[in-house]
Amino acid sequence: MNITNVLLSVGIIDDIGHFLGNIYTPSLFLFTAIGMFMKILSIHNVPYMIIGLFCTRKFKPAKNNHKYAVLIPARNEEPVIGNLINSIKKQDYPQELLTIFVVADNCTDNTAKIAQELGAICYEHNNPDERTKGFGLKYLFEQIEKDYGIQSFEGYFIFDSDNLLKRDYISRMNDSFDAGEKIITSYRSTKNLTEGWIASLYAIHWLRSIRQRHRTRSFLHLATNIQGTGFLFANEIVKDGWKYTSLTEDRSLTADCVVNGYEISYNNDAIFYDEQPTSLKVALRQRLRWAKGHLQAFGESGWGLFKNIFIDKNTKWEKDDTWYRFLWRTIRHRFMSFDTFAQLLPKQIVTAFKWLFWNLFLFPFTIYNAGGQMYIFRNGTWLSKLVRQFTGNVTINLEPGWKSYAICVLLVIWMRIFYRIGMYLANIWMAIYIFIIERKRIQKVSFWKKVLYCLTWPLYDVIERYVKYIALFKKVEWKPIPHESKITIDDIQEN
C-alpha cells in the first residue's frame, strides 16, 4: 500500500512536470509582451543621454525679482542648519524678498534655537505619529497659511538642512521663475565627495541624473523629476496646502504635478551642495526608505499617469489657439505622463518576476520533458561576447529527466550571475564619463580615489535592485539621516 502511494505520488509529480513543461512555449507570448512593454518604456533613454551630453536649457537674466519663502524641514540638525541659513543670507539676491522658515520636526536638540538666533522663523512640530519629512512640510504650510497666507509668497524653495547654496543660486533660479516656469530643480553637487566610496556612489548618481534626466527634459520643455531638495515651485502648486506625506514626498509631488499638466524644468547654473552618507548602514536604511516610497508613489499615481497617456484632460483650448499648437501641447503632455510613468514603474521587480517565473521556474521543465542544449556563456553583455571569442559556444547537452531539471536550474542561476557581472563591469563607464564631463564642477579627487570610485560605482544600482525587492514585503518607517559635516559655503568657494 505504501509503495502504491509512493508510485502514485511520483506519477502525479511527473504529470505536473510534463504539464509545466508544455505550457512554457504558449506562455512565451506573455513573456514577450512584457519584454516589449519594458523596452518601449526605455526607448528614449539613449536619445536623452545623447542630448544631455550637449544640450541644456538656458534662461535669460530675470527682469523682475520675486518674493520667495525658503522652507527647511529639520529633525535634530543642530550641527549643520546654521551653515545653510548663513549661505542663504550670503546670497546676492535681495534679502528683503527672502523669508526663511524652519520646521523643527520632532526635534530633541537645539535646532529650533539655532534657527531662531540666525533670524529664521521657526515652528516646532511635535507629533510622534507624523514623522516623515512630508508631514513636517504639511505642518509648516499650515502655519504659513495661518500667519502669512500662502499667496503672500510667489514661490517656495525647499532645502534639506545639510545643504549649502552657491552665492548666486537664488538669482539663477529666479531667472527660471521669471521666465514663467512653475517648478524648477537645480544642479546638485556633493560637499563631501572625498569622504569615502559610499558618499561617491551618491555623488555620481546625482550627476548621472543631471546628464540623463534633467538636462534633456528641461531642454525639450518636458517634466524632469524632483529629487528631495534644491527645488522651487510657484504658490499655485500648494494653494490648497501640502499633501505629500509619504516616505518619498518628492516622487509623489513629481507624479501629481505631471498628472495635472505641469512641466518640471531644470536650471544648470543654479548650484547647491549636499551632504551624502558615509556609513553603509545609514545608506542602506535610506535606500530602503526610498525604495518603499517609490513603490508607494507608483501605487498612488501610476494609474493616473498611465491614463493621461491616452486621455488628456489637462490640455485646454486657449484663446487664439490653433489646431497644431493644441495638438503639440497635448502630445507633449501625454509624453510627459508616459515618461514619468516609465520612471515610477518598479522595473526591477517586473524583470525579477519575469526571470523567476519563466527562466527559473518554467524553462527547466522543458528540459525535464524533452532535454535540450544549453549555452554556458550566452547573454548580451560585452563580457559574454568577449568570453565567446576565446571559448566559442560552450554547450551542455541534457537528457530528459529530473537530473537534467536540477542541472538546468543551476545553469539558469549561473547565467544570471554571469549576466549581472557583465552588467556591473559595463556600468563602470558611467562613473568614468561623469568624472570627465563634470570635472570642472566637482571636488578635486586623486587619481587612485577616482579609480576606486569608478570600480565601486555600479554598487549603487545593485543596492537599488535588492532593497526594492525587500521593500516590496517589509514595513519601512521614516528615520532621519545624520548630518555632521562642518563644511561651510566659504570653504567650498575658496576651494
RASULNOR-V204958 format. One record per helix or strand of 2 or more residues. SS is the DSSP state (helix for helix, strand for strand). FROM is the first residue (numbers start at 1). TO is the last residue. Records with the same first field share a line. If there is no record, write none. Layout:
SS->FROM-TO ; FROM-TO
This chain:
helix->2-41 ; 45-54 ; 81-89 ; 95-97 ; 111-117 ; 133-147 ; 150-152 ; 169-178 ; 193-195 ; 197-219 ; 235-238 ; 249-259 ; 280-310 ; 323-344 ; 347-370 ; 382-391 ; 402-437 ; 447-457 ; 459-471 ; 489-494
strand->68-74 ; 98-105 ; 121-125 ; 155-160 ; 164-165 ; 183-190 ; 231-234 ; 264-274 ; 372-375 ; 395-398
